[in-house]
């Protein structure tokens, strides 16, 4: 082996010998601009050069590195999802699969696992963001959302990005989190490589179209070299079936039992669904997605109202079927939305609806409290089949908090379903999914379901940790699963439940079970609030305030607190009560108390499942 040092700076050295100082300096300077993927490529490139038969013709080190840089991938695509219920996560996962299929170097991150400062090292980023509550970031994205607004956020002149927002246009702050991320990144100097898209509840088509455009824009820069691809042997065993929103499992209904009293003003059902043989697993805190069929009587009423017979042929997802069948199986015909109201106002020339459409606040309020049929009844108007379908959203599954632990029920899943029901004149109106589960499906009937995992609503990993659960009405559902899980696991952590509803005698959901858990010691405390059992209405937030000293003590001991149920009123009132408890019993100012509660959320010690 030669020990001679090559001192000519214009030639590559013998690779078995050390480099001279100038060459080493050139190589270090060039390599500092390369990613790990590019460095690996360059290593192979140099090896190839070392095999050349005419070393005198080789290019200088700096030129070789420059050539390799041009040929190597420009960077990688990083996808970050901000997701509360799982929709944004699903879109992000599809995006990753599509990018990988195109040969891109791609990574996927939960927003809670992504360090914001790393954005300065990225070349291309896509953020898929849902919106929580009234324009709030999902729990898993709170820290990233705050970081990008802080002075610690890095300047991002070299970053190219895209944002896709998921939301519900019925709400005032439609896709606000996606809009926020778009604004933050622009202010930090990043450049959008594609315009942001704000997707409504029936987002599949819009999201798919955006994903295709986004990947088309970046694929040339990010496509990996063939040398980077390593083919691994694949086992012949069939992969386990994964049931998802797009590929649900056809389960059977075991029971739908009313658990409110005969004289209750509510119809709440305990629903049990058979998962035997499916292999489906879930954890306390997860939700069950339920695909449902619309009530045929309601569909017939809508068709009659717009002058259609129901036999008109339409095409849905490449399938030709009658419009009646399309409405039963594929379209949302219960819940209205602002776009439907505005578009029907134009088609029908209804003065009332046109006036409403000119006021966004009144339009949202009307749409959220008026079903599709009643919008159409505002003004008689004949529609053809295509016009009718153009007004309606595609049917989307309903998500229900799971009310059971598999440790307890094995291959079943339980739900607590409140029937949405009210009168319009002499006619009854029902919620689509709740009516299907409570009245539209007989025992043994088929229902298509899938599990939506919720990592933002989970029991503490340490079973010794105390938990406080606030779940009025059907918000009690996940806490039934929590208690079943802790009982079966033999966890030693204390459990405190706050439950509320209208009356003790008619609306105390799962009363016998809670009494059993109290007697056995699994449930340490139970505080109830029945709003109509006394002159002044009492709600769960009042019980929290009454027990403020003990609540503070539990928090001091490391307790996690969970809230499930109504987002519009209850969750806000409970949040305010928590801040007041911290302020009064923790001896903190209003600002300090708010910061304390916010830190609980960041630490996942304060989790909400609200709707």
matplotlib code that plots the C-alpha trace (Angstrom):
import matplotlib.pyplot as plt

x = [0.0, 1.5, 2.3, 3.0, 0.9, -0.7, 0.1, -1.6, -4.8, -6.4, -6.6, -8.5, -6.2, -5.7, -8.7, -6.5, -4.3, -5.1, -6.2, -4.1, -5.3, -6.7, -8.7, -10.0, -11.1, -12.9, -14.6, -15.7, -17.1, -19.1, -20.4, -21.8, -24.4, -25.6, -28.2, -27.4, -29.2, -27.0, -23.8, -24.6, -25.1, -21.8, -20.0, -21.1, -20.3, -16.7, -16.3, -17.2, -14.7, -12.0, -12.6, -11.7, -8.7, -7.5, -7.1, -5.4, -8.8, -10.8, -12.3, -11.3, -13.0, -15.0, -16.3, -17.2, -19.2, -20.9, -21.9, -23.2, -25.2, -27.0, -27.8, -28.8, -32.3, -32.8, -34.2, -37.1, -40.8, -41.9, -45.6, -46.9, -50.5, -52.4, -55.4, -58.0, -60.3, -58.1, -59.3, -56.1, -54.0, -55.7, -55.2, -51.5, -51.0, -52.5, -50.2, -47.2, -48.1, -48.7, -45.4, -43.5, -45.1, -43.6, -40.1, -39.9, -37.9, -40.8, -41.3, -44.5, -44.8, -47.5, -47.3, -46.7, -43.6, -42.2, -39.6, -40.5, -36.8, -36.2, -38.3, -35.1, -33.5, -36.3, -36.7, -40.4, -43.1, -46.8, -49.0, -52.4, -54.4, -57.9, -59.4, -60.6, -63.4, -63.7, -60.7, -58.3, -55.4, -55.9, -54.3, -51.4, -50.5, -50.7, -47.0, -46.0, -48.8, -47.5, -43.8, -44.3, -45.8, -42.9, -39.6, -37.9, -39.3, -36.5, -36.4, -37.3, -36.2, -35.3, -38.5, -41.2, -44.5, -48.1, -51.1, -54.3, -57.0, -59.9, -63.0, -66.7, -68.0, -71.0, -68.6, -67.4, -63.7, -63.7, -60.2, -58.7, -55.7, -54.7, -55.0, -52.9, -50.1, -50.1, -49.8, -47.1, -44.9, -45.2, -44.2, -41.1, -40.1, -41.2, -42.7, -45.8, -45.3, -49.1, -52.1, -53.7, -56.9, -59.7, -61.7, -65.2, -66.6, -67.0, -63.3, -62.2, -62.4, -61.0, -58.2, -57.3, -57.2, -54.9, -52.6, -52.1, -51.3, -48.9, -47.0, -46.8, -45.2, -42.4, -41.8, -39.0, -37.0, -37.6, -37.6, -35.0, -32.2, -32.6, -29.4, -31.1, -33.8, -33.2, -35.6, -36.2, -37.7, -41.4, -43.1, -45.7, -48.1, -51.1, -51.1, -53.8, -56.9, -57.0, -60.5, -60.7, -63.1, -62.7, -62.7, -65.1, -66.0, -69.5, -70.5, -73.9, -76.0, -76.3, -78.6, -79.9, -81.4, -83.0, -81.3, -83.3, -86.5, -90.0, -90.7, -87.4, -87.3, -84.3, -84.0, -80.5, -79.4, -76.8, -75.7, -73.6, -72.0, -70.4, -66.8, -66.2, -63.7, -62.8, -59.5, -60.4, -58.8, -59.3, -58.3, -60.3, -60.6, -60.9, -64.0, -66.1, -66.9, -70.4, -71.6, -75.4, -78.2, -80.7, -84.3, -86.3, -89.3, -87.3, -85.7, -89.1, -90.3, -87.3, -87.8, -91.5, -90.6, -88.4, -90.6, -88.7, -90.1, -87.0, -86.4, -84.3, -80.9, -77.7, -74.0, -72.2, -68.6, -68.9, -72.1, -75.4, -78.3, -81.6, -81.5, -83.6, -80.9, -78.2, -79.8, -80.3, -76.7, -74.5, -75.7, -76.3, -80.0, -80.4, -77.9, -78.0, -75.0, -74.5, -73.5, -76.7, -78.9, -77.1, -77.2, -80.9, -81.7, -80.3, -82.1, -85.5, -85.2, -86.5, -86.5, -86.1, -83.2, -81.5, -81.7, -80.2, -77.4, -76.3, -75.6, -73.0, -73.8, -77.5, -76.9, -74.7, -77.3, -80.2, -78.2, -77.2, -80.7, -82.6, -82.6, -82.4, -86.1, -87.1, -84.7, -86.4, -89.8, -89.0, -89.8, -91.3, -88.8, -88.5, -85.0, -83.7, -81.6, -78.2, -79.3, -80.4, -77.1, -75.1, -76.7, -76.0, -72.8, -71.6, -72.5, -69.8, -69.6, -70.5, -67.9, -69.0, -66.8, -66.4, -68.1, -66.4, -63.0, -62.0, -60.5, -64.1, -66.2, -63.7, -64.9, -67.7, -67.8, -70.3, -71.7, -73.8, -76.0, -78.4, -81.2, -81.3, -85.1, -87.3, -90.6, -91.2, -94.9, -96.5, -93.6, -90.7, -87.0, -84.2, -80.5, -79.3, -76.9, -78.6, -82.0, -80.3, -78.7, -81.8, -84.7, -83.5, -81.5, -82.9, -80.9, -78.7, -78.8, -75.6, -73.7, -70.4, -67.9, -64.2, -62.1, -60.7, -57.8, -57.6, -54.1, -55.3, -57.7, -55.9, -55.5, -52.2, -49.5, -48.9, -51.9, -51.2, -52.0, -55.3, -57.8, -60.7, -63.5, -66.1, -68.8, -72.4, -75.0, -73.7, -70.2, -70.2, -69.3, -65.5, -65.4, -67.3, -64.4, -61.8, -63.3, -63.7, -60.0, -58.6, -60.7, -59.5, -55.9, -55.9, -54.7, -54.3, -54.8, -57.8, -60.8, -63.2, -66.3, -68.5, -71.7, -74.7, -78.0, -81.6, -83.1, -81.9, -84.8, -85.0, -81.5, -78.8, -77.0, -75.4, -76.4, -76.2, -72.8, -71.4, -72.9, -71.1, -67.8, -68.2, -68.9, -65.9, -63.6, -62.7, -64.5, -63.4, -65.7, -68.8, -70.3, -73.6, -75.5, -79.1, -80.1, -83.9, -84.2, -84.2, -85.3, -81.9, -80.2, -77.0, -74.4, -71.1, -69.1, -70.9, -70.0, -66.3, -66.3, -67.9, -65.2, -62.5, -60.1, -60.1, -59.8, -56.8, -55.3, -55.7, -54.1, -51.2, -50.9, -50.5, -54.1, -55.1, -58.4, -60.7, -63.7, -66.2, -69.4, -70.9, -68.3, -70.4, -71.4, -70.3, -66.7, -66.2, -67.9, -65.7, -62.6, -63.5, -64.2, -60.8, -59.1, -61.1, -60.1, -56.4, -56.7, -58.6, -57.1, -53.7, -53.2, -52.4, -53.4, -55.8, -52.9, -51.0, -54.0, -54.7, -51.0, -51.2, -54.2, -52.6, -49.5, -51.7, -53.0, -49.5, -48.4, -51.5, -52.8, -55.9, -57.6, -60.9, -63.2, -65.9, -68.3]
y = [0.0, 3.4, 5.8, 8.8, 11.9, 13.4, 17.1, 18.2, 20.1, 19.7, 15.9, 13.5, 11.7, 8.0, 7.1, 4.9, 7.8, 10.9, 14.1, 17.2, 20.3, 22.1, 19.1, 18.4, 22.0, 21.8, 18.6, 19.8, 23.1, 21.3, 18.5, 21.0, 21.9, 18.3, 16.3, 12.8, 11.3, 13.4, 12.5, 8.8, 9.3, 11.3, 8.5, 6.0, 8.5, 8.9, 5.1, 4.9, 7.6, 5.6, 2.7, 4.8, 3.7, 7.2, 9.2, 12.1, 12.9, 13.1, 16.4, 18.3, 17.5, 20.7, 20.0, 16.4, 17.5, 20.2, 17.6, 15.2, 18.0, 18.7, 15.1, 14.2, 14.8, 18.5, 17.5, 15.7, 16.3, 16.6, 16.2, 17.4, 16.8, 18.8, 16.5, 16.3, 13.4, 11.8, 13.3, 15.4, 12.4, 10.3, 12.8, 13.1, 9.4, 9.2, 12.0, 10.2, 7.0, 8.9, 10.7, 7.5, 5.9, 8.7, 8.0, 10.9, 11.0, 11.7, 11.8, 12.0, 13.7, 14.2, 17.9, 17.1, 15.1, 17.8, 20.4, 23.8, 24.8, 21.9, 23.8, 25.8, 22.5, 21.5, 22.1, 21.3, 21.0, 20.2, 20.9, 19.2, 21.0, 20.5, 23.2, 22.5, 24.4, 28.0, 28.4, 26.7, 24.5, 20.8, 19.6, 17.9, 21.1, 23.7, 23.9, 24.1, 26.7, 28.8, 28.3, 29.7, 32.9, 33.3, 35.1, 31.7, 30.8, 30.7, 32.7, 30.4, 31.9, 28.6, 26.7, 25.9, 24.8, 23.9, 23.9, 22.0, 22.9, 20.7, 22.1, 22.7, 25.8, 25.9, 27.3, 30.9, 30.1, 27.7, 26.1, 28.7, 26.5, 26.0, 29.7, 30.4, 28.1, 29.6, 33.1, 32.1, 30.5, 33.4, 35.9, 33.8, 34.1, 30.8, 30.5, 28.6, 26.3, 25.8, 27.9, 26.8, 24.9, 25.0, 21.7, 21.3, 18.2, 16.3, 16.8, 13.6, 14.9, 18.4, 16.9, 14.3, 16.9, 19.2, 16.4, 15.5, 19.1, 19.5, 16.4, 17.3, 20.6, 19.1, 15.7, 16.7, 18.3, 15.5, 12.3, 10.0, 8.5, 4.8, 4.1, 5.2, 2.6, -0.6, -3.5, -5.7, -9.2, -9.2, -12.0, -14.0, -13.9, -11.7, -8.4, -8.0, -6.2, -2.6, -1.2, 2.5, 5.3, 4.2, 0.5, 0.0, -3.3, -4.6, -5.3, -6.4, -4.6, -6.6, -4.2, -0.7, -0.1, 3.0, 4.0, 7.2, 6.9, 6.7, 10.4, 11.7, 14.4, 12.6, 9.3, 8.1, 4.6, 2.1, 0.5, -2.7, -3.7, -7.1, -7.1, -10.8, -12.1, -8.6, -8.2, -4.6, -3.3, 0.0, 1.9, 4.0, 7.4, 6.2, 6.9, 4.6, 5.9, 4.9, 4.9, 5.1, 5.2, 8.1, 7.6, 6.7, 8.7, 11.8, 11.2, 10.8, 14.1, 16.0, 14.5, 15.5, 19.0, 19.7, 17.9, 14.7, 11.2, 9.4, 7.2, 9.8, 8.3, 9.8, 8.8, 8.6, 7.5, 5.8, 3.9, 4.6, 4.5, 6.2, 9.6, 8.1, 5.4, 8.1, 10.2, 7.3, 6.0, 8.8, 12.3, 14.4, 15.1, 16.1, 18.7, 21.9, 24.3, 27.9, 27.0, 25.0, 27.9, 30.5, 28.4, 27.4, 31.1, 31.9, 29.0, 29.6, 33.4, 33.3, 36.8, 35.4, 33.2, 35.9, 38.3, 35.7, 34.9, 38.6, 38.3, 35.7, 35.4, 35.0, 32.6, 30.3, 30.4, 29.6, 26.8, 25.1, 25.0, 24.1, 20.8, 20.4, 19.7, 22.8, 25.0, 23.7, 24.4, 28.1, 28.6, 26.0, 25.4, 22.6, 21.2, 18.6, 15.7, 17.3, 20.6, 18.8, 16.9, 20.0, 21.5, 18.6, 17.5, 14.0, 11.8, 11.5, 9.0, 10.2, 9.7, 8.4, 8.2, 4.6, 3.6, 0.3, -1.2, -4.3, -5.6, -5.8, -6.5, -8.3, -8.4, -5.9, -2.1, 0.0, 3.5, 6.0, 7.6, 10.5, 10.7, 14.1, 14.8, 17.9, 19.1, 21.4, 22.1, 18.7, 17.0, 15.3, 15.9, 13.4, 13.2, 11.0, 8.6, 8.7, 7.8, 5.0, 3.5, 3.9, 3.3, 2.5, -0.7, -3.9, -6.2, -8.4, -5.6, -4.6, -1.4, -0.3, 0.9, 1.7, 2.9, 6.4, 6.4, 9.5, 10.0, 13.3, 11.7, 8.9, 7.6, 8.3, 5.7, 5.3, 3.6, 5.2, 8.6, 10.1, 11.2, 13.7, 13.1, 15.6, 14.1, 15.4, 13.7, 11.4, 12.9, 10.1, 7.6, 7.6, 7.6, 4.3, 2.9, 4.6, 3.0, -0.4, -0.3, 0.8, -1.8, -4.6, -3.4, -3.2, 0.4, 2.0, 5.6, 7.5, 8.2, 11.1, 11.5, 14.6, 13.8, 16.0, 15.8, 17.0, 14.8, 12.2, 9.8, 9.9, 10.8, 9.2, 7.3, 4.0, 4.8, 1.1, 0.7, 3.9, 2.7, -0.7, 1.0, 3.3, 0.3, -1.6, 1.4, 1.6, 5.0, 7.1, 10.1, 10.8, 14.3, 14.8, 17.9, 17.5, 20.8, 20.5, 18.9, 22.3, 25.8, 27.1, 25.1, 23.4, 22.1, 20.2, 23.4, 24.5, 21.2, 21.7, 25.1, 23.7, 21.1, 23.6, 22.9, 19.2, 19.6, 21.8, 19.2, 16.4, 18.6, 19.2, 15.5, 15.1, 14.3, 14.4, 16.0, 15.0, 16.8, 15.3, 16.6, 19.9, 22.3, 25.4, 25.9, 23.1, 22.9, 26.6, 26.9, 24.0, 25.6, 28.9, 27.0, 25.4, 28.8, 30.1, 27.1, 27.6, 31.3, 30.9, 27.8, 28.0, 31.6, 32.8, 35.8, 35.5, 35.5, 32.9, 30.7, 30.8, 29.9, 27.1, 25.5, 26.0, 24.2, 21.3, 21.0, 21.0, 18.3, 16.3, 16.5, 18.4, 16.7, 17.4, 15.4, 17.9, 18.3]
z = [0.0, -1.0, 1.8, -0.6, 0.1, -3.0, -2.8, -6.0, -5.0, -8.4, -8.2, -5.9, -3.5, -3.3, -1.1, 1.1, 2.1, 4.2, 2.6, 2.6, 4.6, 1.6, 0.4, 3.8, 4.2, 0.8, 1.7, 5.2, 3.8, 1.1, 3.3, 5.8, 3.2, 2.7, 4.5, 5.9, 2.8, 0.5, 2.3, 2.0, -1.8, -2.1, -0.3, -2.9, -5.7, -4.4, -4.2, -7.8, -8.7, -6.8, -9.2, -12.2, -14.3, -15.2, -11.9, -13.7, -15.4, -12.1, -11.2, -8.0, -4.7, -4.7, -8.2, -7.3, -4.3, -6.4, -9.0, -6.4, -4.7, -8.0, -8.6, -5.0, -3.5, -2.6, 0.8, 2.3, 2.8, 6.5, 7.3, 10.6, 11.8, 14.3, 15.1, 17.8, 16.7, 14.1, 10.8, 10.2, 11.2, 8.6, 5.8, 6.9, 6.8, 3.3, 2.2, 3.5, 1.7, -1.6, -1.2, -0.5, -3.5, -5.6, -4.3, -2.0, 1.3, 3.7, 7.4, 9.4, 12.8, 15.4, 16.3, 19.9, 18.9, 16.6, 17.9, 16.3, 16.0, 13.6, 11.0, 10.2, 9.1, 6.8, 3.1, 2.5, 5.2, 5.0, 8.0, 8.2, 10.8, 12.3, 14.6, 18.1, 19.9, 19.0, 16.8, 19.2, 18.2, 18.9, 22.1, 20.4, 18.6, 21.5, 22.1, 18.4, 17.9, 20.7, 19.8, 16.3, 17.8, 20.3, 20.1, 20.1, 16.7, 14.1, 10.8, 7.9, 4.7, 3.1, 4.0, 1.5, 3.0, 2.4, 4.8, 4.6, 7.1, 8.2, 9.8, 9.8, 8.0, 10.4, 13.0, 13.1, 13.3, 10.3, 9.8, 12.1, 13.2, 9.5, 8.9, 12.0, 10.9, 7.4, 8.9, 11.4, 8.8, 6.3, 9.1, 9.8, 6.1, 4.8, 1.3, 0.4, -2.5, -2.8, -1.6, 1.6, 1.3, 3.9, 3.8, 5.2, 6.9, 3.7, 3.0, 1.2, -2.4, -1.7, 0.4, -2.2, -5.0, -2.9, -1.9, -5.6, -6.5, -3.6, -4.4, -8.0, -7.1, -4.9, -6.4, -8.8, -6.0, -3.5, -5.6, -4.2, -6.3, -7.2, -5.3, -2.1, -2.3, -0.5, -1.3, 1.7, 1.6, 2.2, 4.2, 2.3, 5.3, 4.6, 6.5, 9.1, 8.0, 9.2, 9.5, 8.9, 7.9, 4.3, 5.1, 8.0, 9.7, 9.3, 12.8, 14.3, 16.9, 20.1, 22.0, 22.1, 25.5, 26.8, 30.2, 31.0, 32.9, 31.5, 32.4, 31.3, 28.7, 27.1, 25.3, 26.0, 24.8, 26.0, 22.7, 22.5, 19.2, 18.5, 17.2, 17.4, 15.0, 13.7, 15.5, 16.3, 19.5, 21.2, 24.4, 26.9, 25.4, 21.8, 19.7, 17.5, 14.0, 12.9, 9.3, 9.2, 6.8, 6.7, 7.6, 4.4, 5.5, 5.9, 2.5, 0.9, 2.5, 1.1, -2.4, -2.4, -1.2, -4.2, -6.7, -7.3, -7.6, -6.1, -9.2, -11.0, -11.8, -10.5, -10.3, -7.0, -6.9, -10.3, -9.3, -11.0, -8.5, -7.8, -6.1, -3.2, -2.6, -2.9, -0.2, 2.1, 1.8, 0.7, 1.6, 4.7, 4.9, 8.5, 9.6, 7.6, 7.0, 5.9, 2.4, 1.8, 3.1, 1.0, -2.2, -1.7, -1.1, -4.5, -6.2, -4.6, -4.4, -0.8, 0.7, 4.2, 3.3, 1.2, 4.1, 6.4, 4.0, 4.2, 7.9, 8.7, 12.4, 11.9, 9.0, 11.2, 14.0, 11.7, 9.9, 13.1, 14.4, 11.2, 9.4, 5.6, 5.1, 7.0, 5.0, 1.8, 3.3, 3.6, -0.1, -2.5, -5.3, -7.8, -8.2, -10.5, -9.1, -9.8, -8.3, -5.1, -4.8, -5.4, -2.3, 0.0, 1.7, 1.5, 4.5, 7.1, 10.0, 13.5, 16.2, 19.6, 22.7, 23.6, 26.9, 27.6, 28.2, 26.3, 29.5, 30.7, 27.5, 25.3, 21.6, 22.1, 22.1, 24.1, 23.4, 25.2, 22.6, 23.2, 20.6, 19.0, 18.8, 18.6, 17.2, 14.2, 14.4, 14.5, 12.9, 14.6, 13.7, 14.6, 14.4, 11.6, 13.5, 16.9, 15.3, 13.3, 16.4, 18.7, 16.4, 12.9, 13.6, 15.0, 17.2, 14.9, 12.3, 10.5, 11.2, 9.7, 12.3, 12.8, 15.7, 15.8, 18.2, 20.4, 21.9, 23.3, 25.8, 27.6, 31.1, 32.8, 32.1, 35.8, 37.4, 40.7, 39.4, 40.7, 38.1, 38.2, 35.6, 34.7, 32.4, 32.5, 30.3, 27.6, 28.5, 31.1, 28.3, 28.3, 32.1, 32.2, 30.1, 32.3, 35.5, 33.9, 32.7, 36.1, 37.9, 35.6, 35.7, 39.5, 39.4, 42.8, 41.7, 43.2, 41.0, 41.4, 39.1, 38.6, 36.9, 36.1, 34.3, 34.7, 37.4, 39.9, 39.3, 35.5, 34.2, 36.5, 33.7, 34.9, 38.5, 39.7, 38.2, 39.9, 43.2, 42.8, 42.1, 45.1, 47.3, 46.0, 46.4, 42.7, 42.6, 45.6, 45.2, 43.3, 43.1, 41.2, 40.0, 38.9, 37.5, 37.8, 41.3, 43.1, 42.4, 41.4, 38.6, 39.7, 37.2, 37.4, 37.5, 40.7, 42.3, 41.3, 42.9, 46.1, 46.3, 45.2, 48.1, 47.5, 43.8, 44.3, 46.7, 44.2, 41.5, 43.9, 44.3, 40.5, 39.5, 35.8, 35.0, 32.2, 30.7, 28.2, 26.8, 25.5, 24.1, 23.8, 27.5, 29.9, 28.9, 29.0, 32.4, 33.8, 32.4, 34.1, 37.4, 37.2, 36.8, 39.8, 41.9, 41.1, 41.9, 45.2, 46.6, 45.0, 46.0, 42.4, 40.4, 37.5, 35.0, 36.9, 37.3, 33.6, 32.9, 35.5, 33.8, 30.4, 31.6, 32.8, 29.2, 27.8, 30.2, 29.2, 32.8, 31.6, 28.6, 26.9, 24.6, 23.8, 20.9]

ax = plt.figure().add_subplot(projection="3d")
ax.plot(x, y, z, "-o")
ax.set_aspect("equal")
plt.show()
